[in-house]
Amino acid sequence: MRKALRWLLSLVVLIGTVSAAGMTAGAATAAEPAAGTDIKDRILAIPGMKLIEEKPYPGYRFFVLTYDQPVDHRHPRKGTFAQRITLLHKDTTRPTVFFTSGYNVSTTPRRSEPTAIVDGNQVSLEYRFFTPSRPEPADWSKLDVWQAASDQHRVFTALKPVYDRKWLSTGGSKGGMTATYYERHYPRDMDGVVAYVAPNDVVNNEDKAYDRFLANVGTQECRDKLNAVQREALLRRAPMEKIYETYAADGGYTFTTVGSLDRAFEAVVLDYSWAFWQYSLLADCDAVPAAATATDQELFDHIDAVAGFSAYADQGLSAYTPYYYQAGTELGSPDIAQPHLKGLSRYGYQPPRNFVPRDIPMRFKPWVMKDVDTWVRHNATRMMFVYGENDPWGAEPFRVGKGTRDSHVFTAPGANHGANVAGLVPDERAKATAAILRWAGVAPAAVQENPAKARPLAEADARLDKRDMERTLRP
């Protein structure tokens, strides 16, 4: 669950209080001017909605906005904060996709895969406590999955009178988790959920599934090469840390939160194999250097390229404090054994508490993920989970069982943390695409008769469909 090396890749049953419901009802009523009113004016008629900027994009209108949200949805009169939203508007007669990454929101026009499949509008929401969507002062006890789901519920309730067709929620990784938590707490909002590569760490202190995955993923040859890189880096700890000291000085990196450069160094090395499988493909093993003959600098540069030595510096951690806080209070985090590093590791796989400033209190609540997992297994309706065969985060997936309706789990062969519907085998790709079109209410007659004919309704757009994502070991 780690790493802040920033590379662009081509990749919330509780209801709010009566007072909160009153706030959303007022917002919805205010958003219904005359039908001919410009869409920007209709959006800005919603109380609490403010425009930051509008950016042009062919065939769409793209708005960067903020929306006033209660810091605490159970006590909405006790303060608000401005939460960033973007709106990729196509037409109010089209379905709408509600996207969240679970982290910051991109202010560049982008389109998720379900948005392209249904040729719809897209509302994207920044997750609470990721700056600038952070209350001041920050009461960290108000950062939890129910509060975040309630953020989405209020945004949906405010925008539904404008975008009154079908709605789907989606997101990848922590965004897929977020879409799932939203569905669990507000199951009547969305008409379908498409959750990509969403981890499901049900029992936080039992992580053998991850150990089994890492012991069997890919090929023995590739696993041996990756293990050798980790061992060699720890065997050469002293000279490697000399390089790291220069790297840190040049980059202005400090290590107050994690405690020392040595702790940060080992954390990156222990992340390395996980990082490789999260973002690389089996074919990329050919580029892994032979550990025994690589120079110290070559070894450092390779590990930096895969796992990122800036990850556990204060500067790499600070933007992700909300994630590490949630990992240590609700979401859980992997603790992998890595027996090949026995006798070389000083700290083991470090917990989220080590990556959050000590003045922020944390207490783990094990019942939160168990509740979500149980609900999904027995109550999921029109939910889809897509995983990558070689993605470590898929070692503990969501499952659908008896009692669920029209819900599916798919795995893309050979795929990593970028797995999507397009990467499924042909019959599953068609089945998944047809389900998404059907849930959105836009399945053509031919697809209704024969799901094998399902295709995305929007034409591909390399710039709009580009995945803007930081290469990070966090989900």
Disulfide bonds with the S-S distance in Angstrom:
Cys222-Cys285 1.72
